[in-house]
Amino acid sequence: MKNLLPAISAFFVIMLSCFDPSWAQGSNFNAPTWRGSYNCIQGNTGLTLSVDLSTQTAKFEFYPLRPTDPVARGSFFLRGRLPLKGSEMVLEPTRWSSQPPGYTMVGLRGTSYDGGVTYQGRITGGTACSTFTLRRVMP
């Protein structure tokens, strides 16, 4: 067992050196999630943003807010900066998880003024898109 201790210690040092601490500032959660909505050409659309701290990525899931809304369901991944205690969020799309026909990936640029409980901002890179709002979902 003593022989394994240096190897285990080295593993954790390597893992910690690859991790961007700004993603986990003050966090005790493994997968922080925010829910809200955004506006694009298809109209007001539901949004769930789930952060994976181990890979420093976020999953952007979109869906209709009401059953009659003309909005498809889909999801993609983003990468960037999302301080869990608040400040400025900047996330850029990287790849699709589930792409409905006619939809393009968008980015998020927003700010939290309440310590990361809510974020508000602009959709980036989308055709006829404007704003988003998100509220953190507590486990």
Summary of the structure (lengths in Angstrom):
residues: 139
radius of gyration: 17.3
end to end distance: 36.8
largest distance: 62.8
contacts: 390
relative contact order: 0.18
helix: 13%
strand: 47%
